[in-house]
Each structure stands twice: as structure tokens, then as C-alpha cells.
Amino acid sequence: MRYFAYGPVANKGENIKAVGAGDRQRQSEFRRPSIAADRDLRESKSVSEILLPYGVDELDPSVVSHADELNLIRCFVRGCSHFVRRPTKKRRGTACPDHGIYCHHSLDRSTYTYDDVRRNIIASPELFAQRIVGHPFKYESDRFAGENSEDALSWNVFRSLQESGKLSDFVSLMTGMVHAEQPRLYLWGIRVDDDSFEPWDLLIAARKRFESRLPVKRPLTEPDIGLHLPGKYLVLIEAKFTSPNPVYTRGTRNDAQSLTLDELLDIYWDSSLQILDHAKARDSHAIHYQLWRNTIFAEWMASRDNTQTAAAHVSLVREAGVTDDARVFGALLAHTKTSHFRQVTWESIQAMIAKSLPRLQSYLANKTCHLNKAFCSATS
């Protein structure tokens, strides 16, 4: 059988670092001993309690295409000899029979998705598959199985922190608000810390207040992560993994679902709010609209919880994705409210947990993005 090798497909400008021997040793606790064992474990309901998603040591970023049909590419797992049909807009493609992944490839980058969403989840995978996938309050749930899914990443990290009782540590580190009691955890507006999976009443109220009469048909505001300690604080987090924080600029709509910048400022405003400076925003030529909406929601929801509840908004990004977003958006904060918005990195969470959560640490240390190392080393 002949084949062509097209070389590694890496993210442009990304700081890719090789995983060290120490990382490989930590991974060995969770990794499979063989391809056959992996196939057997994937057939077990408890598969994700044992295995972590494939990491940088196990994936080959070079794309090998079959000589006789370019839509057949070799499985991205190192050492696998299977050629699979890559998914296209018209065809689903075929999954590797040994590793259960669909291999996606375009001209400049590659990625993969799992046939079984549980393989992409490291914390409570059965519960996730049964109660989160398809939840009516979640806007989209068809991307959870992807390597680059920021939703799967958010669940894996914050559910792990919640299960280990470390959410309050995160809030303290990222916002400076110190309370020993663990906050409630909401993902996409769904409460998950008590396994009730009930929609957040404060979010529903905020949507009713600000989004009852939108001029276009568009998704309602869906905070990626919410941390709420009633009477103390309410933190909303906008999580990014592969995408940037988008902006509205002066002029016409970006697309059929977007608002104009003036509509954003008219709709998402209340005269009782104090964190953002509306006059500064009116003079701006561009605004990060997700950051604006989430900051408005955080303050309004906190005020409806309790007059003593502090509001904060956090922009969570990779170190490779850090731009001047925080500075530009931060310029719109009232001069006495600058502590209510922070930008932090996924790497800072990795550094925070250190060796206290070995499964989560191993997951983050070996996490990939387009088959390459996703995060800078925690010690860098």
C-alpha cells in the first residue's frame, strides 16, 4: 500500500512545546496499555473513568493521505495503521475501529471528534452524556465530542474543580474575593454542582429584562460558566479556546443574527448599573460584545440576588490567545470598578491546581488543539 505524507499541520504563531518525561510519567497512570485494550475499554460504560482523551504524546500531527483516494487519511493516533474516510459537509465519514475517532482535515489544519462523547469527558462522563447532552436549556450540544470543544474543556475543568471542592480557590485566585464556602456552579446556565441540572432563575430573569424584544432572531446570552455564592458574589466567565473575543464595529450588522453597535448599547443597559461607563462606550468605534453582555448580566443578576452580592466578569483564554482584549474592554470600565473585570488563562488554572488534582493536571498538560500541544507548560 502506498501513501503520501503531507507533514505536520500546526497552528500559525502558536508556541508549541514538547511534553517532558515527567508529564509522560504522570500520564501513564491513566493511559491505555495497547490498542486492543483501548478498544475493549471504549466498549465499557466506565471508559472515561479510566482513560483521558488522547494527548500530545499519542497524536501524530502529520497528515497521511491514501494514494488512491485523498479523502482517506490515516488515523491520527500514533502507530495506528487504519485509513478512515474524513468527514465532509455531505458525508459523516468513518471512525477508526480501534480508537473511535473521526479524523477531520482541511487545507491548513486537522482535528478529530470522538464517536462516543464520553471519551472526551474526564469528570462524571455518564452523567454528562445523560443530563447535559441534549439539555433544552443548552443552545448547542452537538460539538461536545470534538478535540477543540471549549464546552467540553469547560466541563472537564470546572466540574473537576467542583468535585474536589476547589471552586472557592479559583474565585479567590482570579478575583481576590475570599470565602471558604463553595459556590454554586452553573455551566451554560444549568446548575451542575447539585446534579439538579435546573436552569438558573437569575439568568432567565436577566434574559427577560434585556432580551425580550431583540430586533433580530438570535441566540440568547449563555454564560459559559457561572459561580454564585448567594449574598457574597456572582461571577460570569466567558471561556475561549480556539476562537477570539468577537467585536461589533460601527456600521451595519455583521450578519443576519448580529446587532449593530448602537443596538447593543441600547438593549444591554440599565441606568442602575455602575461597572461599565456607558458614555465611554458610546464614543467607542468597536466593542467586544460578548464581554459587554456578560458584564451587564453579571452586575444585574448580582443586584437581584442581594444588594451585598459582588459582581465580576472573567475572560478566560489560552496564553497563546492573549491579545489586547482585556486592555481595550477594560477601558470601558468605570474608573472605580476596574477590579470587576479580569482576564485569566487556562494555564493559570493548571498552575493553581499543581499536583493536587493529578487527573485534571495530566489532562491539561497533554491537552491538544488541532493535534498540537494546547497550553504552555505551567512552569513556563
MIFIDREN-282060 format. One record per residue: x, y, z of N, C-alpha, C in turn; residue in one letter. Coordinates in steps of 0.2 Angstrom, whole numbers, plus 5000, padded with zeros to 4 digits. Each point is the difference from the previous one (the first is absolute). Example, Ala and Ser with C-alpha at 12.3 -4.5 7.8 and 13.67 -1.06 7.14 Angstrom:
! residues 2
506649725039499650065000500450065000a;499850054996500450065001499650055003s;
//
This chain:
! residues 380
500449945000499650065000500450065000m;499950054996500450064999499650065004r;500450045002499650065003500550065000y;499750065000500450065000499950045007f;500650025002500050045007500050084998a;499650035003499950074999500450055005y;500349975005500350035005499650035006g;500350035005499650025006499550064998p;499550005003499550064999500050035007v;500350065001500050035006499750075000a;499850035006499750065000500550064999n;499850044995500550064999500150045006k;500650015001500250055006499949975007g;499949935000499849975007500749985003e;500050015006500649985004500049935002n;500249954996499949935001500749975004i;499849975005500649975004499949935001k;500649965000500049935000499849985008a;499649955000499949985007500649965003v;500150015006500649985004499949935002g;500549975003500049935002499549995006a;500050065004499650005006499350004999g;499850034994499350004998499849934998d;500549974996499849934997499949955006r;500450015005500049965006499350015004q;499850065000499350015004499549984995r;500050004994499549984995499949925001q;500649975001499949925000499549975005s;499950045005499549985005499349994996e;499850044995499450004997500049974993f;500549994997500049984993500049924999r;499849984994499849944998500749964999r;500049935001500649964999500149984993p;499550004996500049984993499450024996s;500050004993499550014996499449965002i;500149935000499549965002499650015007a;500450025005499850025006499550064999a;500250054996499750064999499349984997d;500049964995499349984997499649975005r;500349955004499549975005499850055005d;500450045003499850055005499450054997l;500150024993499550044997499349975000r;500049935001499349975000499749995007e;500450035005499849995006499750075002s;499450005004499750065002500450055004k;500549975004500550045004500650024997s;500050004993500650014996500450075002v;499650055001500350075001500250005008s;499849965004500350005007500749975000e;500249974995500749974999500450044996i;499750014994500450044994500050075000l;500550044999499950074998500050004992l;499750064998500050014993500750004997p;500149984994500749994997500450075001y;500649995002500450065001500650014995g;500450055001500550024995500549944999v;500149965005500549944999499749954996d;499349994999499749954996499750024993e;500150064999499750024993500650024996l;499949994993500550014995499750064996d;500350065000499750064997500149994992p;500549964998500149994993499449974996s;499850024995499449974996500249964995v;499849935000500249954995499449984996v;500050024994499449994996500149944995s;499549964999500149944996500150024993h;500549964996500150024993499550004995a;499549955002499549994995499450045001d;499950035006499450045001500250055006e;500050064998500250055005499650015006l;499349984999499650015006500149945005n;500449964999500249955005500750025003l;500050015006500650025004500149955006i;500650005002500249955005499850035007r;499849965004499750025007500650045003c;499850055004500550045003500349985006f;499849945002500449975006500649974998v;500550015003500749984999500049924999r;500349974995500149934999499449974997g;499450034999499449974997500150004993c;499849944997500149994993499350014996s;499550015003499350014997500050064996h;499750004994499850064996499350005000f;499850065002499250025001499850054995v;499450004999499750054995499950075004r;500350054998499950065004499350034999r;499750035005499350034999500050064996p;499550014996499950064996499350035001t;499950054997499350035001499449954998k;500249964995499549954997500049935003k;500649995003500149935003500250005007r;499849965004500249995007500749985001r;500249964995500749975001500049935004g;500549975001500149945004500450015006t;499949965005500450015006500549945000a;500650015003500549955001499749955004c;500049934998499749955004500449985006p;500650035001500449985006500050065005d;499950064997500150065005499350045000h;499549994996499450035001500050074998g;500450034996500050074998499950014992i;499750054999499950034993500650054999y;500449994994500550044999499950064995c;500050065002499850054996500650044997h;500050024994500650034997499850054994h;500250065001499950054994500750024998s;500150054996500650024997500550025005l;499850035006500550035004500049975007d;499549965002500049975007499649945000r;500149965006499749945001499750005007s;499549955001499849995007499649944999t;499749985006499649945000499450005005y;499549964999499549995005499949935002t;499749995006499949935002499349984998y;500049944998499349964999499650005006d;500349995006499750005007500250065004d;499550055001500250065003500349995007v;499949945003500249995007500850005000r;500349984994500750005000500450065000r;499650064999500250065000499950045007n;499749965005499850035006500449965006i;500350045004500449975005499750005007i;499450035001499750015006499349985000a;499749955003499349985000499849994993s;500349964996499849994993499349974998p;499849955004499449984999499450055002e;500150045005499550055002500050054995l;500650024997500050054995499749984994f;500149934997499649984994499349995001a;499849995006499249995002499750065001q;500350055003499650065003500250074996r;500650004997500250064997499950004993i;500249954996499949994993499350004999v;499850054996499350004998499650045005g;500350035005499650045005499650064996h;499450015001499650054997500350075001p;500350015006500250075001500750024997f;500449944998500650014996499950024993k;500350054997499950024994500249954995y;500649985000500349954996500349945004e;499949944998500349945004500349954995s;500150024994500249954995500850014998d;500350045004500850014999500449975006r;499649975005500449985006500549954999f;500049964995500449944998500750034997a;500050064998500650024996500650025004g;500649994997500650015004500050085002e;499850044995500050075002499450035003n;499649965003499450025003500150045007s;499950075000500150045006499549985005e;499449974998499549985005500249945004d;500349954996500349945003500550025005a;500550054998500550025004499850035006l;499450044999499850045006499749955005s;499649954998499749955004500649965004w;500549984996500549965003500450045005n;500150064999500450045005499550025006v;499550034999499650025006499649955003f;499849954997499749945004500549975004r;500649994997500549975004500250045007s;500050074999500150055005499549995005l;499450004998499449995004500049945004q;500149944997500049945003500649995006e;500550044999500550005005500050055005s;499550044999499950065005500550064999g;500250014994500550054999499750064996k;499450014999499750064997500150065004l;500050005006500150065004500750024999s;500549954999500750024999500150044994d;499649974995500050044993499850075001f;499450015003499750075001500550045003v;500349985006500550045004500650024995s;500249954997500650014995499950054995l;499449994997499850044994499750075001m;499750015006499650065001500250035006t;500449975005500250035006499449995005g;499449974999499550005005500149935004m;500150005006500249955004499449985004v;499749944999499549975004500149925000h;500049975006500249935000499449964997a;499450025001499449964997500149994993e;499849944997500049994993499450034997q;500150034994499450034996499649954996p;499550024998499649964996500350014993r;500049944996500350004993499550004995l;500050044995499550004995500450004993y;499949954996500350004993499450014995l;500150054996499550024995499350015003w;500050035006499450015004499749955003g;500349945000499749945003500449985007i;499649995005500449995006500249935001r;500749995001500349935000500349985006v;500150055005500349985006499649955004d;499350015000499649955004499749954996d;500249994993499749954996499350014998d;499750065001499350024999499950014993s;500550034997500050024992499450054999f;499850045005499550054999500250064997e;499650034996500250074997500150055006p;500550054999500150055005499450054999w;499750015006499450055000500350074999d;500650025003500250074999500250014992l;500249954997500250014993499350004996l;499549965001499450014997499750075001i;500150035006499750065001500450064996a;500749995000500450054996499849994993a;499949944997499850004993499350034999r;499650005005499350034999500150075000k;500450035004500150075001500350034994r;500649974997500350034995499949974993f;499749944999500049974994499349984998e;499550035002499349984999499850034993s;500350054998499850034993500650024996r;500449954999500650014995499750014993l;500450044996499850024994500149954994p;500449955002500249944996499949945003v;499949944997500049945003500749975001k;500249995006500649995002500149965007r;500549965001500049965006500050055006p;499749985006500150045006500650005003l;500250045004500650005004500149945004t;500549964999500249945004500750005003e;500050025006500750005003500349935000p;500650004998500349935000500149975007d;500250045005500049985007499850055005i;499649985005499850055005500149975007g;500350045004500249985007499650055005l;499649975004499550045004500049985007h;500250045005500049995007499550065002l;499349985001499550045002500250055006p;499950074998500150055005500750025000g;500549964997500750025000500250024993k;500049964995500250024993499749964995y;500050024994499849974994500550024994l;500349944998500550014995499849974993v;500050034995499949974993500650004996l;500149944997500649994996499949994993i;500350034996500049994992500649964998e;499949944999500649964998500249994993a;500650014998500249994993500649955000k;500049964994500549954999500350014994f;499750004994500350014994499750064996t;499550035003499750064997500250075004s;500050054996500150075004499450035003p;500050055004499550045002499750044994n;499449994998499850044994499850075002p;500050044994499850075001499550024996v;499650065002499650034995500350074999y;500050024994500350074998499450044997t;500150065000499550054997499849984993r;499450014998499849984994499449955000g;499949964994499549965000500149935003t;499549965001500149945003500549954997r;500449965004500549954997499649954996n;499449985003499749944996499250015003d;499649954997499350005002499850005007a;500549975004499849995007500450055005q;500450044997500350055004499650075001s;500350035005499750075002500550054997l;499850064999500450064999500350025007t;500650035000500350035006499550045004l;499650044997499650055003499449955003d;499749954997499549965003500349965006e;500649985000500349975005500050045006l;500250075000500050045005499350025003l;499550014995499450015002499649955004d;500149944997499649945003500349985007i;500749995000500349975006500350065004y;499550035003500250065005499450015005w;500250025006499550025005500350065004d;499750055001500250065003500349985007s;499849955003500249985007500749975000s;500249984994500749965000500650055000l;500549985003500650045002500649984997q;500149944999500749974998500250034993i;499650004995500250024994499850084999l;500550034996499850084999499750004993d;499350015000499750014994500250054996h;500250065003500250064995500649984997a;500549975003500649974996499849964995k;499649955001499849954995499750044994a;499650055001499650034995500650044995r;500550015003500650034996500449954996d;499949945002500549954997499849984993s;500549984996499949984993499949925000h;500249965005499949935000499949985007a;499649955001499949975007500049925000i;500349975004500049935001499349985003h;499549984996499350005002499949945005y;500349954999499949955005500250025007q;500650035000500250035007499550055003l;499850044995499550055002499449975003w;499749954997499449975002500049975006r;500649965001500149965006500150045006n;500450064999500150055006499350035002t;499650024995499350025002499649955003i;500049944998499649955003500349985007f;500750005001500349995007499750055005a;500150064998499850055005499350005001e;499650004995499250005001499849945004w;500349944999499849945003500250005008m;500650035001500250015007499650045004a;499850064996499550055004499449975002s;499749954996499449975001500149945005r;500649985001500149955005500050035007d;500450055001500150045007500450064998n;499850055004500350064999500850005002t;500149955004500749995002500449954996q;499749974995500349954995500550044995t;500649985000500550034996500049974993a;500050044995500049974993500750014997a;500249944996500650004996499949974994a;500450024995500049964994500749984998h;500149944998500749984998500049974993v;500550034996500249974994500549955000s;499949944998500449945001500349984993l;500650004999500349994994500749965001v;500249974994500749975000500550065000r;500649985003500650054999500150024993e;500049954995500150014993499450044997a;499550015004499450044997500050075004g;500550025004499950065003500250064995v;499550045000500150064996499950075004t;499850054997499950065004499350015001d;499649945000499350005002499850035006d;500449985005499950025007500150075001a;500650034997500150075000499550044997r;499849984994499550044996499350005004v;499849945002499350005003500150035007f;500649995003500050035007500050075000g;500150034994500050085000499350025000a;499549965000499350015000499750005007l;500449975005499850005007500050075003l;499550015005500150065004500650005004a;500350065001500750005003500049975007h;499450005003500049975007499849925000t;499949974994499849935000500549964996k;500650024999500449964996500249935003t;499849985006500249945003499449954998s;499550024997499449964998500149964994h;500550014996500149974994500849975000f;500149944998500749975000500049964994r;500649994997500249954995500549955003q;499849945000500549955003500149944994v;500449965002500249954995499849935002t;499949954996499949935002500749985003w;500650024998500649985003500050025007e;499750065002500050025007499649955004s;499549974998499649955003500549945001i;500349984995500549945000500550025006q;500350065000500550015005499750005007a;499350025001499750005006499949935003m;499849964996499949935003500649965001i;500650024997500649975001499949925000a;500249975005500049935001499449975004k;499650055002499449985004499549964996s;499950014994499549974996500449964994l;500349945001500449974995499649994993p;499449985001499649984993499950064996r;499850065003499950064997500750034997l;500550005005500650024998500349974994q;499949935000500349964994499650024993s;499350015001499650024995500250064997y;500150055004500250074997500750004997l;500549965004500750004997500049974993a;499649954999500049974993499550024995n;499550045002499550034996500350024993k;499649984995500250024993499550054997t;500250044995499650044996500349994993c;499549984996500249984993500749965000h;499949955005500549945000500750035003l;500150065002500650025003499850025007n;500650015004499950025007499650065001k;499550005004499550065001500350055004a;500349985006500150055005500850005001f;500250065002500750015002500149965006c;500649985002500249965006499850055006s;499749975005499950045006500550035003a;500649974999500650035003500450054996t;499750014994500350054995499950075002s;
//
